[in-house]
Amino acid sequence: MERGSSSSFSTLDTAQEKGLSCVPQQYVISTLHRPNLAPKEYANVAVIDVAALKNGSATRSRVVQEIRDACRRLGFFQVVNHGVGESVLDEALFVASKFFDLPTKEKVKLMSNDVHKPVRYGTSLKDGIDKVKFWRVFLKHYAHPLKDWIHMWPENPQDYREKMGIYCQEVKKLGLEVMMALIESLELDPTYLTKKIEDGMQVMAVNCYPPCPEPEIALGLPPHSDYSCLTILHQSLPGLEIMDLEDGTWKVVPHIPGALQVHVGDHFEVLSNGLYKSVVHRATLNKDRTRISITSLFSLGMDDKMETAKELVDDQHPKKYKKSSVRDFLDFLASNDIGEGKNFIDMLKVNYN
């Protein structure tokens, strides 16, 4: 089959949902950035027992140190014994899958490329605008405070709001717990930013990566870091790859049943003055199976500016980043193409030259 041109598919009839035998030209990424589908090396990712944060000061101190080490080395770790029940995890994936199985005419009721909208459905990154398209469809919606947003979520499937709402509430508790430990790991006052984090934003990105006929020449998402303070990921299948800062290579995140993946985001890199790095990651594809991922992005309020902690700045460690907000990121996203390698964190770095 000949590769189609960039105008072959309308937004309502996407290539990634048509079961094609080859990848259309507009989804083909440059040779330099193509995934290697040969047997891959697994990332040496820390596995943190979240329950141990509650088991007395000595155990907590050990776990906080483990988090510190993981954030400095990769900006990424997995959590187990996290308190989010297996049925809650399974049902969230199930209703997400049911949403993506809906007829296109139902899903496009929420279609928008406006990155400022609190609830929107889309394909690729910004369909019809991206120079290179990515093999995914997605649903994004705000989730905190839940009562303010849940009425705007999809009405179908009928149990989507209930099941995804429960998941959002449970993962929010986990996110707060991990963020407090992360702040403690920076040796900052444990109450530092507590109120702003508790009242901050929770944005859900529910992603569907359909089977791809040529997964070696396409990606579900390009390399990027998250703007958030912290991101927690729940996925149905492996497919997440992270950039190993120690050797500059892509590594597969190993699959641990029941574990959730935690990403340090740009705003915690800013807070830490670069001590912790926001992890660069990408979504690879599967030839035979659909992968669903549910991403919870935690940040301060829409217009609250995250800035570097004063305690982490001195003559030997000058301030490396400008302060910014979620709205600043959305404005950046609206006017830039992250598929071309433009990253929000690079815009925040202070140039002393």
N, C-alpha and C positions, 0 to 999 in steps of 0.2 A: 504493500500500500504506500502511495506517495504521501510524504508529509504535507499536511495542509498549511495554508498561509495563515497569517495572524488574523485575517478577517473571516476565517472559515466558521467560527463558532460565536454565537451570540452569548451574552451573559446568561440568558435563560436556558442555554443548551450547551453546557460546558463539556469540553473534551474529556475531562477526568471522570465524568459520570456516564460516558457513552460506551464504555467497554471496547475501545479501539484496539487495533492490533499493533499500532506503533504510536509513538509520541509526536504530536504535531510540532512543527518547527518552532512555534513561539514558546514552547515549553523546554526546548533543548538549551541546556546551560553550557557555558564555555568549558573547553577541555580542562582548563586549569582548576575549575571548581567542581568537577564531577566526582561523585562518591566512588570509592573503591569497593566493589562488591566481592572481592576475594576474601578469604577468611581474615577477619579483622582482629585487631588487638583491642582487648577490653581495657577501659580506664580503671585505674586503681582508685576506686571511689570509697571514701569513708562511709561506714554504716553506723548511724547514731541511734542509740536506744533512748528514745525520748522519755520513756517511763522513768529512766534513771535520773532525770532532772528533778524528780520529786523525792528521791530516796535519801534525803539528808545532805548536809553541806559538803562532806568529803566526796560523795559520789557525784553530786552536782558539779563541783569544781572540776572533777575529772572530765565530765561530759562537756562542760563549757570549754575546756582546753582542747578537746577533740574537735569541737566546732570551730574554734579559732584556727587550729592547724589546717582543717579542711578548707576554710575560707581563704587562707593565705596561699594554699597550694593550688587549688583548682577553682575556688569560688562555687563549689558544688558538693553536695553529699546526699545520701539517701537516709530516710528515717524509718525505723520499725518501732513496734509497740507504741504507735502514735495516737491511739485512742479513736481513730475513725473506723467504725465497724465494717466488717467484710460485706455485709448486706448493703450498707450505705454506699460503699465503693462500687459494688456490682450494679446496683440499681441506677446510679448516676450514669455509668457507661451505657446501660441498657436504654434509658430514656434518650440519651444523646444519640445513640444509634437509630432509635425509632424516629427521631426528628429528621435525621439525614435521609431516612428511607421514605419520607413523605414525598408526594408529587411536587415537582418543581414549582407549580403554580401556587402551592401552599407556602413554600419556603420564601419565595420572592416577595411575599407581602412585607417581609422585613428587610428586603434588599436595599443596601445603601453603601456608597463609597465615602460618605461623610464620616470621618474618623471621630468627630465630636459627638455623634449620636450615641445615647446610652444603651441602645439595643439595635443590633444590625446583623444581617446575614450577608455573606459575600463569598467570593472565590478568589484564589490566588492571594495577593496582598490588596491591591486596588484594581479590580477587574476592569479591563478596557483602558487602563492607564499604564499598567506595568509594561515595561519594554520586554522583559522576560517574565513569563507566567510561571506560577508554581502550582504543583499538583495537589491542591487541597480545596476544600470548602469549609466554611467556618460560621459559627454563631458567636457573637460577643454580646455580653450584657453585664451591666453593673449589678452588684449583689449586696452592697452594704450602704446604709441600713436596708435590710431585706424588704421591709414593709414599704419602702419608698419606690422600689423598682420591680418587685415581682409581678405586679399587675401588667407590666409592659412586656414580660417574657412571652414566648410562644404559647398560644392556647392549645395547640396540638403538638405532640401527643397530650392527651388529657391529663396524664399524671406527671408531665414534665416539670411543672412548677413545684409540685409537692416533693418529688424525688430529688430534683436538682437543688431545691431550696434547703432540704435537710443536709445534703452534701455540703453546700456552701456554708451553712452554719457550723458544721462540724470542722471543716477545714479552716474556717476563720479562727476557731479556738486554738487549733494547732499552730496556725500562722502567728498568732499573738505570742504563744508560748515560745516558739522558736526565735522570733524577733527579739523578745526580751533576753533570751540567752545569748543571742548574737551581740546585742548591745553590751551585755555584761562581759562578753569575751573581748571586747575592745577596752575593757577596764574603765568604762564610763559609769556614771551613776545609774543604777538599775531603773530609776524612774525617768531617766533621760528620754524625752519624746513619748513617754507612755501614753499620755492623754491623746496626743496627735495621732499615734499609731492606732489606738483603740477606736478613735473616731474616723480613721482614714478610709481610703477607698479600697474596695475589693472588686476587681474586674475579672470576669470569667471569659476565657477564650476557649470555646469548645470546637475542636478541630476534627475533621474527617479527611483521611488520606486514602482514597480508593485504590484498588489494585492498579499498578502501573505496568504497561506492557514492556517498557524499557527503563527499569529503575536505575540503570547505570548512567543515564544521560539526563535525568531530571531530578528535582528535589521537591519535597513537600514545603519546606521553608528554607530560605537562604541563611547563611551564617549571620547571626545577630546576637546581641545581648538584650536583656529585658530592661525597660526603663525603671521598673519597680524597685522597692526596697528589697522585697523577697518574692520569689515565685515558687509555688508548690504544684507539681505536675503529677497527674494520675493518668496512666496509659494502658490500653488494652493489649498492646504488643510492643516489643522492643522496636526502636526506630530512631531514638534520640541519640545523637552524637555530640560530644563536647570537644572543644579545643584544649588539648593538654598544654598548659603554659610551660611545662618543663622541657618539652622537646618540639613544640609547635606542630604536633600532628593530631589528626582526628582520631578519637577513640570512641568505641561503643560503650554506652552505659550498660553494665550487666543487669540482667533481669533477676530481681529478688521478689518472689511472690508476696504480695501484700505491702511491699515497701512503697513509699512515695518519694519523689525526687525533689530536692530543694536547690534552687538557683539563687545565688547572690545577684541582685540587680544593680543597675547603674547608680541608683540613689544611695545604696549602702556602700558602694565604692566611693562615692562623694563623701558620705559621712565619715568613712574610715581614712580619708585622705590618701586613698590608693593602697592602704595596707591589705584590704580585701579587694579582689578583682571581680567584676561582673563577668559571669562565665559566657563565653561565646559558644553558641550551639546551633545545630541545624537539624532538620527533620528529613530522614531518608525514607525511601519507599520500598514497598513489598510487591512482588509480581503477582502474588496469588491471594493476598488477604488485605482486607480493609483494616486500617489502624485508626482508633479513636483516641484522642488525648483531651484531657480536661485540665486547663491551666488556670490557676488562681493567682492573680497578680495583686500583691498588697503594697500599698503606698500611703503617703500622707494625703490630706485632702486635696481637692482639685487645684487650689491656688496656694496651698502651703508650700513654702520653699524649703527644700532640703539643702542644708549647707554642711560644710565640714565642721566636725566637732572642734571647738577651740582648744580642747585638751590635747589634741593630736597635731597641733601646729606649733612649731618653735623655729629657732634660727636654723637648725639642722634639717627640719622638715617643713619647709614653707608650704603654704596652702596651694594645692594643685588644681582645684576645681572651682568653677563658678557655681553659685546656687541656682536651683531650678525647681520647677513644679511639674505636676502631671500635665497641666494645660500647656506648659512650654513644650513638653514632649509631643503632645497631640498636634500643636502648631508645626513642629518639626516634621512629624509624620505626614501631615497634609501636604507639605511642600517639598518633600524629599523621597527618593526611591531607595529603600533599604536593600532592595534587590541588586542595586549597583554598588553596594558596599559602604553606603553612608551610615554612620552610627551616631546616635545621640550623644553618647559619652565623649566622643571626640570633640563635639561642639562645646563641651563643658570644661575642657582642659585649659588651664591658664598657661599662656605662653610668656615666659620671662625673657625671651631673646630680644 
